[in-house]
Amino acid sequence: GGVCSPCGAECVGCIAPGSNLGPQCLACRHAEDVGVCVASCPRGKYQDNSSSICRYCDRQCVECTGAG
């Protein structure tokens, strides 16, 4: 038999061992930012609760917790 390798820490199931890249993960554990599974969205972005994708804050905000 083959040897199983762990997925990236931010992936829930994967098709490429050790990767946190969105296309190689079956799902992201926390959030997805520009095609990469991440523990949290970077500064200047917020996590869209319906899709778990990181989206940009309003231009007037440095940080935010949601749209607007």
N, CA, C and O of each residue as an XYZ file, in Angstrom:
272
protein
N       0.800     -1.181      0.000
C       0.000      0.000      0.000
C       0.845      1.249      0.000
O       2.050      1.214      0.249
N       0.192      2.342     -0.283
C       0.853      3.642     -0.305
C       0.989      4.233      1.083
O       0.400      3.743      2.047
N       1.757      5.270      1.166
C       1.961      5.979      2.424
C       1.098      7.233      2.398
O       1.152      8.004      1.440
N       0.316      7.438      3.428
C      -0.527      8.643      3.507
C       0.295      9.814      4.037
O       1.084      9.659      4.969
N       0.104     10.969      3.444
C       0.768     12.196      3.889
C      -0.297     13.172      4.348
O      -1.384     13.213      3.771
N      -0.007     13.963      5.382
C      -0.999     14.909      5.879
C      -1.239     16.068      4.910
O      -0.349     16.471      4.162
N      -2.445     16.580      4.945
C      -2.771     17.793      4.187
C      -2.140     18.984      4.904
O      -1.636     18.836      6.018
N      -2.161     20.152      4.283
C      -1.705     21.372      4.946
C      -2.566     21.639      6.165
O      -3.719     21.212      6.220
N      -2.020     22.336      7.134
C      -2.716     22.593      8.404
C      -4.052     23.307      8.213
O      -4.953     23.145      9.037
N      -4.200     24.093      7.147
C      -5.429     24.857      6.937
C      -6.414     24.170      5.995
O      -7.460     24.738      5.680
N      -6.096     22.947      5.539
C      -6.976     22.200      4.640
C      -7.808     21.183      5.412
O      -7.351     20.603      6.397
N      -9.025     20.979      4.949
C      -9.853     19.878      5.408
C      -9.958     18.938      4.208
O     -10.808     19.129      3.339
N      -9.106     17.939      4.163
C      -9.036     17.050      3.012
C      -8.288     17.708      1.880
O      -8.404     18.916      1.677
N      -7.509     16.917      1.126
C      -6.729     17.517      0.044
C      -6.406     16.487     -1.022
O      -6.551     15.283     -0.809
N      -5.963     16.978     -2.176
C      -5.506     16.112     -3.253
C      -4.000     16.244     -3.452
O      -3.418     15.546     -4.282
N      -3.370     17.138     -2.693
C      -1.914     17.318     -2.740
C      -1.402     17.422     -1.303
O      -1.721     18.392     -0.615
N      -0.626     16.460     -0.839
C      -0.143     16.466      0.549
C       0.616     17.724      0.930
O       1.412     18.237      0.143
N       0.373     18.219      2.131
C       1.115     19.347      2.679
C       0.749     20.708      2.136
O       1.291     21.719      2.582
N      -0.159     20.753      1.183
C      -0.485     22.023      0.534
C      -1.631     22.736      1.229
O      -2.545     22.098      1.752
N      -1.580     24.070      1.232
C      -2.693     24.896      1.702
C      -3.331     25.656      0.535
O      -4.165     26.534      0.756
N      -2.947     25.328     -0.704
C      -3.525     25.995     -1.860
C      -4.971     25.563     -2.034
O      -5.278     24.370     -2.036
N      -5.850     26.532     -2.179
C      -7.280     26.261     -2.296
C      -7.649     25.175     -3.298
O      -8.419     24.281     -2.950
N      -7.123     25.210     -4.554
C      -7.508     24.191     -5.535
C      -7.085     22.774     -5.139
O      -7.645     21.803     -5.649
N      -6.116     22.642     -4.248
C      -5.646     21.326     -3.833
C      -6.282     20.875     -2.519
O      -6.064     19.747     -2.077
N      -7.063     21.749     -1.897
C      -7.791     21.417     -0.673
C      -9.245     21.128     -1.034
O      -9.806     21.765     -1.925
N      -9.843     20.185     -0.354
C     -11.267     19.934     -0.566
C     -12.088     21.047      0.081
O     -13.168     21.387     -0.401
N     -11.578     21.609      1.165
C     -12.205     22.741      1.846
C     -11.167     23.399      2.739
O     -10.216     22.754      3.182
N     -11.355     24.683      2.999
C     -10.450     25.400      3.904
C     -10.981     25.267      5.332
O     -12.187     25.337      5.564
N     -10.072     25.076      6.276
C     -10.447     24.921      7.688
C     -11.029     26.227      8.241
O     -12.009     26.194      8.986
N     -10.443     27.373      7.889
C     -10.890     28.658      8.426
C     -11.348     29.622      7.332
O     -12.535     29.938      7.251
N     -10.441     30.084      6.506
C     -10.767     31.076      5.486
C      -9.904     30.857      4.253
O      -8.890     30.161      4.307
N     -10.320     31.466      3.129
C      -9.556     31.387      1.884
C      -9.243     32.797      1.408
O     -10.135     33.638      1.288
N      -7.967     33.046      1.138
C      -7.530     34.358      0.658
C      -6.737     34.170     -0.632
O      -5.654     33.586     -0.617
N      -7.267     34.658     -1.735
C      -6.626     34.593     -3.050
C      -6.175     33.157     -3.369
O      -5.042     32.929     -3.794
N      -7.075     32.208     -3.156
C      -6.801     30.831     -3.516
C      -5.944     30.042     -2.544
O      -5.533     28.924     -2.854
N      -5.663     30.606     -1.361
C      -4.862     29.918     -0.354
C      -5.664     29.837      0.939
O      -6.258     30.825      1.371
N      -5.680     28.657      1.555
C      -6.360     28.504      2.849
C      -5.492     29.127      3.936
O      -4.301     28.834      4.041
N      -6.107     29.993      4.746
C      -5.381     30.715      5.798
C      -6.125     30.602      7.126
O      -7.327     30.336      7.150
N      -5.402     30.806      8.235
C      -6.011     30.754      9.561
C      -6.960     31.932      9.770
O      -7.998     31.787     10.416
N      -6.609     33.098      9.225
C      -7.463     34.276      9.323
C      -7.140     35.212      8.170
O      -6.064     35.135      7.577
N      -8.070     36.084      7.862
C      -7.866     37.033      6.763
C      -6.826     38.076      7.161
O      -6.747     38.462      8.327
N      -6.032     38.530      6.196
C      -5.018     39.540      6.494
C      -5.642     40.906      6.776
O      -6.818     41.141      6.497
N      -4.836     41.790      7.330
C      -5.277     43.157      7.608
C      -5.803     43.789      6.327
O      -5.204     43.641      5.263
N      -6.910     44.483      6.432
C      -7.522     45.133      5.270
C      -8.568     44.263      4.592
O      -9.162     44.662      3.591
N      -8.796     43.054      5.147
C      -9.814     42.161      4.606
C     -10.640     41.583      5.749
O     -10.215     41.591      6.904
N     -11.829     41.082      5.410
C     -12.696     40.427      6.381
C     -13.167     39.097      5.791
O     -13.130     38.907      4.575
N     -13.599     38.198      6.635
C     -14.073     36.898      6.182
C     -15.561     36.956      5.897
O     -16.360     37.235      6.790
N     -15.932     36.694      4.653
C     -17.337     36.628      4.255
C     -17.930     35.373      4.896
O     -17.515     34.260      4.571
N     -18.882     35.538      5.788
C     -19.431     34.411      6.547
C     -20.143     33.385      5.676
O     -20.202     32.211      6.040
N     -20.683     33.798      4.539
C     -21.418     32.851      3.703
C     -20.495     31.973      2.860
O     -20.869     30.859      2.494
N     -19.289     32.465      2.546
C     -18.396     31.694      1.671
C     -17.032     31.407      2.288
O     -16.268     30.614      1.737
N     -16.709     32.029      3.411
C     -15.401     31.911      4.073
C     -14.258     32.484      3.235
O     -13.092     32.197      3.504
N     -14.581     33.284      2.232
C     -13.560     33.923      1.398
C     -13.229     35.292      1.985
O     -14.120     36.020      2.424
N     -11.933     35.638      1.989
C     -11.500     36.948      2.478
C     -11.835     38.003      1.426
O     -11.490     37.852      0.254
N     -12.497     39.052      1.843
C     -12.879     40.143      0.942
C     -12.301     41.454      1.482
O     -12.092     41.608      2.685
N     -12.049     42.387      0.573
C     -11.467     43.674      0.968
C     -12.445     44.505      1.783
O     -13.644     44.531      1.506
N     -11.910     45.181      2.791
C     -12.684     46.154      3.565
C     -12.990     47.355      2.670
O     -12.380     47.525      1.614
N     -13.924     48.169      3.097
C     -14.209     49.425      2.417
C     -12.922     50.240      2.343
O     -12.100     50.168      3.256
N     -12.733     50.998      1.296
C     -11.496     51.781      1.096
C     -11.157     52.709      2.252
O      -9.986     53.010      2.485
N     -12.161     53.160      2.969
C     -11.931     54.112      4.050
C     -11.517     53.435      5.351
O     -11.202     54.116      6.327
N     -11.514     52.093      5.378
C     -11.189     51.351      6.595
C      -9.798     50.712      6.508
O      -9.387     50.232      5.452
N      -9.094     50.717      7.625
C      -7.816     50.011      7.713
C      -8.083     48.552      8.075
O      -7.444     47.642      7.547
N      -9.042     48.344      8.989
C      -9.475     47.021      9.400
C     -10.998     47.007      9.458
O     -11.630     48.053      9.601
N     -11.586     45.810      9.345
C     -13.044     45.710      9.442
C     -13.420     44.295      9.834
O     -12.593     43.385      9.791
N     -14.678     44.119     10.216
C     -15.175     42.786     10.558
C     -16.299     42.364      9.613
O     -16.865     41.281      9.761
N     -16.619     43.215      8.650
C     -17.663     42.898      7.679
C     -17.714     43.948      6.599
O     -16.949     44.912      6.626
N     -18.609     43.770      5.648
C     -18.737     44.712      4.527
C     -19.254     46.053      5.017
O     -19.989     46.142      6.000
N     -18.843     47.102      4.292
C     -19.385     48.424      4.581
C     -18.573     49.312      5.384
O     -18.980     50.441      5.660
